[in-house]
Amino acid sequence: MISTLWTWLYWIWVGSEVMIAVATRTRRSSGNVRDRGSMLLLWIVIFTSITACECVRYAVHSSTFGGAHWLQAAALAMLVLGLAIRWTAIVTLGKSFSANVAIRESQKVHRTGLYRFVRHPSYLGLLLVFLAVGLHARNWISLILAVVPTTLALFYRIHVEEKALRDAFGEEYAAYSRETKRLVPGVF
């Protein structure tokens, strides 16, 4: 049952990311696009990392973690948590959310919902999803392939986004940045 639920949720996540990318992408005529190639980079890295993770998953026996079957349940729980955080963050932003880094005229700094605790909850949700994918493979190589490249790509994306937000909102965003951590409440 865990395996079937994992498969369903995994493909729902993949489909949702494609829909998010298509439906929420800001065109230059609708806002100030400041993406600097981060969306394309992120898609390339995610596709490559997850594909490599899955290839290694089938090539390397899952006993690297001692064949720990409990990891599949933990990975499923982490996937659910990551999806819940990501989707909640996107819904909270509503029309202000954009798949590419863009500032719309009507946009403002959000400090409600998950944004009270971290500045980038949708990326936190994605990081948890990547960690879940790596844990689900139950070997160290897959875990590293799923987490490290995607985390580095997300850090670049956060850098690009934060510069755009500082440029657009000035001191208001600077104050928010001083009061609220990027990804982990009270830590980072």
Residue pairs with C-beta under 8 A, 6 or more apart in sequence:
2 72
2 73
2 76
3 72
5 76
6 72
6 75
6 76
6 79
6 136
9 76
9 79
9 80
9 83
10 79
10 133
12 83
13 79
13 83
13 129
16 83
16 87
20 90
20 99
21 39
21 43
21 99
22 99
23 99
24 90
24 97
24 98
24 99
25 39
25 98
25 99
25 100
26 33
26 98
26 99
26 100
26 102
26 104
27 33
30 102
30 104
31 98
31 102
31 103
31 104
31 105
31 107
32 102
32 103
32 104
32 164
32 168
33 100
33 101
33 102
34 101
34 102
34 103
34 160
34 163
34 164
34 167
35 100
35 101
35 102
35 160
36 101
36 160
38 100
38 101
38 153
38 156
38 157
38 160
38 161
39 99
39 100
39 101
39 157
41 153
41 156
41 157
42 153
42 154
42 157
45 149
45 150
45 152
45 153
46 130
46 150
46 153
48 149
49 130
49 145
49 146
49 149
49 150
50 130
50 133
50 146
52 145
53 133
53 134
53 137
53 142
53 143
53 145
53 146
54 137
54 142
56 137
56 139
56 141
56 142
56 145
57 136
57 137
57 138
57 139
57 142
60 139
60 141
60 142
61 139
62 137
62 138
62 139
64 138
64 139
64 140
64 141
65 71
65 138
65 139
65 140
67 138
68 138
71 135
71 136
71 138
72 136
72 138
74 135
75 132
75 133
75 135
75 136
76 132
76 136
78 128
78 129
78 131
78 132
78 135
79 128
79 129
79 132
79 133
79 136
81 125
81 128
82 125
82 126
82 127
82 128
82 129
82 131
82 132
83 125
83 129
84 125
85 114
85 121
85 122
85 124
85 125
85 128
86 121
86 122
86 124
86 125
86 126
86 129
87 125
88 113
88 114
88 121
88 125
89 97
89 113
89 114
89 115
89 121
89 122
89 124
89 125
90 97
90 122
92 110
92 112
92 113
92 114
92 115
92 121
93 110
93 122
95 104
95 106
96 104
96 106
96 107
96 108
96 110
97 122
98 104
101 157
101 160
101 161
101 164
102 164
103 164
103 165
103 168
107 168
108 169
109 165
109 169
109 172
109 173
109 176
111 176
111 180
113 121
114 121
115 121
115 180
116 180
117 180
117 181
117 185
118 124
118 180
118 181
118 182
118 183
118 184
118 185
119 162
119 176
119 177
119 180
119 181
119 182
119 183
120 158
120 161
120 182
120 183
123 154
123 157
123 158
123 183
124 183
124 184
126 150
126 154
127 147
127 150
127 151
127 154
127 183
130 146
130 147
130 150
130 151
131 143
131 146
131 147
133 146
134 142
134 143
134 144
134 145
134 146
134 147
135 143
137 143
137 146
158 182
158 183
162 173
162 177
165 173
166 173
166 174
166 177
181 187
181 188
182 188
